[in-house]
């Protein structure tokens, strides 16, 4: 059964009735309910189409956070072969909120890394809900520098509410670790591609997403702060997250319009969680196409393009363009 979101209540009722009819038919073979069930299926599909044709920014946040949405580990298992996980930051510990290692994509060796949220209560606690600590970002730096040393493309998968804000993380230099990871993205001289597969929250996301090409799934979000955090700061009321989500312009469609991202990857009707196989294949195709766009660039061209891309996003970018040309 699908876990329905708040705005899908009408859909849940229709799909629930169709399932009840089929369950009754399984118990009593003499009952013929298929025609009625199919009618309900068609009605549910129409409701789903109407709902997802007009999602608000806050509703997209809910879809991006759906508990059944494909995770980083799902993409690695499906799209990459010969994956060898590498653990630890060689300084403090291993952080399971960020996973990564060596792998092959279309038979080409790469380094892949990303935020892992987990798929059930136990694994979500283990992975700290995708909120990395400093050792997670230092592990990312280690993997990116390894890729640079051996000339391997880097593919990152972003899905985090933001970096972990706990006292221990701050004591171990959270902000420095995020800054160092972002800096490393802008220093290494290999192809870099990123896909926002769920949430792209704050510096915790950009720390592994300052890349040559960045894509977002259709119902993912990418923002400097969560809607709840923004509402708490601006209005002292986290319940104003709907207004904050709209004001932040955090949807894939908005960010493509502003040229902050390079492409939007379509999701199945109803969101990525309704057809995980199709979603994984779509992301694989997008990575393949983005890789082809930059494969022939020299190390210097890759680095210059990446730096120019991110400097030009800021309002003061015009002051630095000549320096990077």
C-alpha positions as CSV (number, residue, x, y, z in Angstrom):
1,X,0.0,0.0,0.0
2,X,1.1,3.5,-0.8
3,X,1.8,5.9,2.0
4,X,-0.5,8.8,1.1
5,X,0.4,12.4,1.7
6,X,-2.0,14.9,3.3
7,X,-3.2,16.4,0.1
8,X,-3.9,12.9,-1.4
9,X,-6.8,12.1,1.0
10,X,-9.4,12.0,-1.8
11,X,-7.1,9.7,-3.8
12,X,-6.6,7.4,-0.8
13,X,-10.3,6.9,-0.5
14,X,-10.8,5.9,-4.1
15,X,-7.7,3.6,-4.3
16,X,-8.7,2.1,-0.9
17,X,-12.2,1.2,-2.2
18,X,-10.7,-0.4,-5.3
19,X,-8.4,-2.5,-3.1
20,X,-11.3,-3.5,-0.8
21,X,-13.3,-4.7,-3.8
22,X,-10.4,-6.8,-5.1
23,X,-9.8,-8.2,-1.6
24,X,-13.5,-9.3,-1.3
25,X,-13.2,-11.0,-4.7
26,X,-10.1,-12.9,-3.6
27,X,-12.1,-14.2,-0.6
28,X,-15.2,-15.0,-2.7
29,X,-14.4,-16.3,-6.2
30,X,-18.0,-15.9,-7.3
31,X,-17.9,-12.1,-7.0
32,X,-17.1,-10.2,-10.2
33,X,-16.0,-6.8,-9.2
34,X,-13.2,-6.1,-11.8
35,X,-15.3,-3.8,-13.9
36,X,-16.2,-1.7,-10.9
37,X,-12.6,-1.7,-9.6
38,X,-11.3,-0.6,-13.0
39,X,-13.7,2.3,-12.9
40,X,-12.4,3.3,-9.6
41,X,-8.8,3.0,-10.9
42,X,-9.6,5.3,-13.8
43,X,-11.2,7.8,-11.4
44,X,-8.1,7.6,-9.1
45,X,-5.8,8.2,-12.1
46,X,-7.8,11.3,-13.1
47,X,-7.6,12.6,-9.5
48,X,-3.8,11.9,-9.4
49,X,-3.3,13.8,-12.7
50,X,-5.2,16.8,-11.4
51,X,-3.4,16.8,-8.1
52,X,0.1,16.6,-9.6
53,X,-0.6,19.1,-12.4
54,X,-1.0,21.9,-9.9
55,X,1.3,21.1,-6.9
56,X,2.2,24.0,-4.7
57,X,5.8,24.4,-3.6
58,X,5.0,23.0,-0.1
59,X,3.3,20.0,-1.7
60,X,6.5,19.4,-3.7
61,X,8.4,19.5,-0.5
62,X,6.1,16.7,0.9
63,X,6.6,14.6,-2.2
64,X,10.4,15.1,-2.1
65,X,10.4,13.8,1.5
66,X,8.1,10.8,0.9
67,X,9.2,7.9,3.0
68,X,9.1,5.5,0.0
69,X,11.1,7.7,-2.4
70,X,14.1,5.9,-3.9
71,X,17.3,6.5,-1.8
72,X,20.9,7.0,-2.7
73,X,21.6,3.3,-2.0
74,X,18.8,2.3,-4.5
75,X,20.4,4.4,-7.3
76,X,23.9,2.9,-6.5
77,X,22.5,-0.6,-6.5
78,X,20.6,-0.2,-9.8
79,X,22.8,2.1,-11.9
80,X,26.3,1.2,-10.9
81,X,28.3,-2.0,-11.0
82,X,31.3,-3.2,-9.1
83,X,30.6,-0.8,-6.2
84,X,33.2,-0.8,-3.5
85,X,32.2,1.3,-0.5
86,X,34.9,3.4,1.2
87,X,34.4,4.4,4.8
88,X,35.8,6.9,7.2
89,X,37.4,10.4,7.1
90,X,40.8,9.2,8.3
91,X,40.5,11.6,11.2
92,X,37.5,10.9,13.5
93,X,35.0,8.3,12.3
94,X,32.8,7.1,9.6
95,X,29.5,8.9,9.0
96,X,26.8,6.7,7.4
97,X,24.7,9.8,6.4
98,X,27.1,10.0,3.4
99,X,27.9,6.9,1.5
100,X,30.3,6.5,-1.4
101,X,33.1,4.6,-3.1
102,X,34.5,3.3,-6.3
103,X,32.2,1.9,-9.0
104,X,31.5,1.6,-12.7
105,X,28.9,3.5,-14.6
106,X,28.4,2.2,-18.2
107,X,31.5,0.2,-17.6
108,X,33.6,3.3,-16.9
109,X,35.2,3.7,-13.5
110,X,33.8,6.5,-11.4
111,X,33.5,7.7,-7.8
112,X,29.9,7.9,-6.6
113,X,28.8,9.4,-3.3
114,X,25.6,10.8,-1.8
115,X,23.4,11.4,1.2
116,X,21.6,8.3,2.5
117,X,18.5,8.7,4.5
118,X,17.5,5.1,5.1
119,X,14.3,3.3,4.3
120,X,12.8,2.3,7.6
121,X,12.9,3.5,11.2
122,X,16.0,1.5,12.1
123,X,18.0,2.5,9.0
124,X,16.9,6.2,9.2
125,X,18.3,6.4,12.7
126,X,21.5,4.7,11.6
127,X,21.9,7.1,8.7
128,X,20.8,10.1,10.9
129,X,18.0,10.9,8.4
130,X,20.6,11.9,5.8
131,X,22.0,14.7,7.9
132,X,25.8,14.5,7.7
133,X,28.2,15.4,10.5
134,X,31.7,16.9,9.8
135,X,33.2,13.4,9.3
136,X,30.7,12.8,6.5
137,X,31.9,15.9,4.6
138,X,35.5,15.0,5.3
139,X,34.8,11.6,3.8
140,X,33.4,13.3,0.8
141,X,36.5,15.4,0.5
142,X,38.7,12.3,0.7
143,X,36.7,10.5,-2.0
144,X,36.7,13.6,-4.3
145,X,40.5,14.0,-3.9
146,X,40.9,10.3,-4.6
147,X,38.9,10.7,-7.8
148,X,41.1,13.7,-8.8
149,X,44.3,11.7,-8.2
150,X,43.2,8.9,-10.5
151,X,41.3,11.0,-13.1
152,X,37.9,9.5,-12.2
153,X,34.6,11.3,-12.9
154,X,32.6,12.1,-9.7
155,X,28.8,11.6,-9.5
156,X,26.9,12.8,-6.5
157,X,23.4,12.1,-5.3
158,X,21.9,14.8,-3.1
159,X,19.1,14.1,-0.5
160,X,19.4,15.8,2.8
161,X,17.3,18.2,5.0
162,X,20.7,19.9,5.8
163,X,23.9,19.2,7.7
164,X,23.4,17.9,11.2
165,X,23.3,20.9,13.7
166,X,24.1,19.1,16.9
167,X,26.6,20.3,19.5
168,X,29.1,17.5,18.7
169,X,29.0,18.4,15.0
170,X,29.7,22.0,15.8
171,X,32.5,21.1,18.2
172,X,34.2,19.1,15.4
173,X,34.0,21.9,12.9
174,X,30.8,21.5,10.9
175,X,30.9,24.8,9.1
176,X,34.6,24.3,8.2
177,X,33.9,20.8,6.9
178,X,31.1,22.0,4.7
179,X,33.2,24.9,3.4
180,X,36.1,22.5,2.7
181,X,33.9,20.1,0.8
182,X,32.5,22.9,-1.3
183,X,36.0,24.2,-1.9
184,X,37.1,20.7,-3.0
185,X,34.3,20.6,-5.5
186,X,35.7,23.8,-7.0
187,X,39.3,22.6,-7.1
188,X,39.4,19.1,-8.5
189,X,39.9,18.7,-12.3
190,X,37.7,15.8,-13.2
191,X,34.1,15.8,-14.6
192,X,31.5,16.3,-11.8
193,X,27.8,15.6,-12.1
194,X,25.1,15.9,-9.4
195,X,21.4,14.9,-9.2
196,X,19.1,16.1,-6.5
197,X,17.0,13.0,-5.9
198,X,14.9,14.4,-2.9
199,X,15.8,17.3,-0.7
200,X,18.7,19.6,-1.3
201,X,18.9,21.4,2.0
202,X,21.3,24.3,2.6
203,X,25.1,24.0,2.7
204,X,24.7,20.3,3.5
205,X,23.6,19.9,-0.1
206,X,25.8,22.3,-1.9
207,X,28.9,20.8,-0.2
208,X,28.7,17.9,-2.8
209,X,26.8,19.7,-5.5
210,X,29.1,22.5,-6.8
211,X,29.5,20.6,-10.1
212,X,29.7,20.9,-13.9
213,X,26.2,19.7,-14.4
214,X,23.4,19.5,-11.9
215,X,19.9,18.0,-12.4
216,X,16.9,17.7,-10.2
217,X,14.1,15.2,-10.2
218,X,10.8,16.9,-11.1
219,X,9.4,16.9,-7.5
220,X,12.6,17.4,-5.6
221,X,13.6,20.7,-3.9
222,X,16.8,22.6,-3.5
223,X,17.1,25.6,-1.2
224,X,19.3,27.5,1.2
225,X,17.0,26.6,4.1
226,X,14.0,24.4,4.8
227,X,10.6,26.0,4.6
228,X,10.1,25.4,8.4
229,X,13.4,27.0,9.2
230,X,12.7,30.0,7.0
231,X,9.3,30.4,8.6
232,X,10.7,30.2,12.1
233,X,13.2,32.9,11.3
234,X,11.0,35.3,9.4
235,X,7.7,34.9,11.1
236,X,8.7,33.2,14.4
237,X,6.1,30.5,13.4
238,X,7.1,27.2,11.7
239,X,3.5,26.7,10.7
240,X,3.9,29.3,8.0
241,X,6.1,26.8,6.0
242,X,3.7,26.9,3.1
243,X,4.3,30.6,2.6
244,X,8.0,30.1,3.1
245,X,8.1,27.3,0.5
246,X,6.5,29.5,-2.1
247,X,8.8,32.5,-1.3
248,X,12.0,30.4,-1.4
249,X,11.4,29.3,-5.1
250,X,12.9,25.9,-4.3
251,X,11.2,23.8,-6.9
252,X,13.1,22.2,-9.9
253,X,11.0,24.2,-12.3
254,X,11.9,27.5,-10.6
255,X,15.5,26.7,-10.4
256,X,15.7,25.6,-14.1
257,X,14.1,29.0,-15.0
258,X,16.8,30.8,-13.0
259,X,19.6,28.7,-14.7
260,X,20.7,27.4,-11.3
261,X,20.2,23.8,-12.4
262,X,20.8,22.4,-15.9
263,X,17.9,20.0,-16.3
264,X,14.7,18.6,-14.8
265,X,14.2,14.9,-14.8
266,X,10.6,13.8,-15.2
267,X,9.1,11.6,-12.5
268,X,6.3,9.0,-12.9
269,X,2.7,10.2,-12.3
270,X,2.3,10.6,-8.6
271,X,6.0,10.9,-7.8
272,X,9.2,8.8,-7.9
273,X,7.9,6.4,-5.1
274,X,5.0,5.1,-7.4
275,X,7.4,3.7,-10.0
276,X,10.9,3.3,-8.6
277,X,12.3,1.4,-11.6
278,X,11.2,4.1,-14.1
279,X,12.7,6.8,-11.9
280,X,16.0,5.0,-11.5
281,X,16.2,4.5,-15.3
282,X,15.4,8.2,-16.0
283,X,18.1,9.3,-13.6
284,X,20.5,6.9,-15.3
285,X,19.7,8.3,-18.7
286,X,20.2,11.9,-17.4
287,X,23.6,11.1,-15.9
288,X,24.6,9.4,-19.2
289,X,23.6,12.5,-21.2
290,X,25.2,15.0,-18.8
291,X,28.4,13.0,-18.8
292,X,28.5,13.0,-22.6
293,X,28.2,16.8,-22.6
294,X,31.4,17.3,-20.6
295,X,33.4,14.2,-21.4
296,X,35.6,15.9,-24.0
297,X,36.4,18.9,-21.9
298,X,40.0,19.2,-20.7
299,X,40.8,19.3,-16.9
300,X,41.4,23.1,-17.2
301,X,38.1,23.6,-19.1
302,X,36.2,21.5,-16.6
303,X,37.5,23.5,-13.7
304,X,37.0,26.9,-15.3
305,X,33.5,26.1,-16.4
306,X,32.5,24.9,-12.9
307,X,33.9,27.9,-11.1
308,X,32.3,30.3,-13.6
309,X,29.0,28.6,-13.2
310,X,28.8,29.1,-9.5
311,X,30.4,32.5,-9.3
312,X,27.8,33.8,-11.8
313,X,25.0,32.6,-9.6
314,X,25.7,35.3,-7.0
315,X,24.6,38.9,-7.3
316,X,28.2,39.9,-7.0
317,X,29.3,37.5,-9.7
318,X,29.9,40.2,-12.2
319,X,32.9,41.4,-10.2
320,X,34.8,38.1,-10.7
321,X,33.9,37.0,-14.2
322,X,37.0,38.5,-15.8
323,X,39.2,36.8,-13.3
324,X,37.8,33.4,-14.3
325,X,37.7,33.9,-18.1
